[in-house]
């Protein structure tokens, strides 16, 4: 398992070693804490791993009790690197995937595409939509913020998302509405 294994508390507050890496955190207006990242295995209670690495989200209530765990993936690698909450309690996640996630399509399987998705908080963290940005090899969102009716993303590309690549990795930014429209 990854060297950065996270120590977490389950609902009975017993410390346990988990097989996942946390890379993002967000808190909603009710005090629920969402933790996202990636795993090389299967988290308890979510079924089987989909591929090499899958992404996950955990929801803890303000008392620290685990409410739900969800895990998605493809046969390729995926990672969530940032989380943000929306005005109605929904959760947005940013990262990358080498496969096609949900309704999104990766035209270059095996290379990373920047990924943003909406996750409904209640009752189990289901994915509402996913959008992938393809500029060629090596695209990913590194940060996410929600303000009002907009989702703001920043990341990098080794290809061309909008215009000509200036060489190496270029910075990319985007604004989506809360329904996933660019």
Secondary structure, DSSP 8 states (H G I E B T S, - for coil): --TT--EEE-TT--EEE-SEEEEEEEE-TT--EEEEEEESS--TTS----SSBEEEEEEE-TTS-EEEEEEE--SSBEEEEEEEE-TTS-EEEEEEESS--TT---SSTTS-EEEEEEEETTTT-EEEEEEEE-SSSS-EEEEEEEETTEEEEEEEESS-SSS---SS-EEEEEEEETTS--
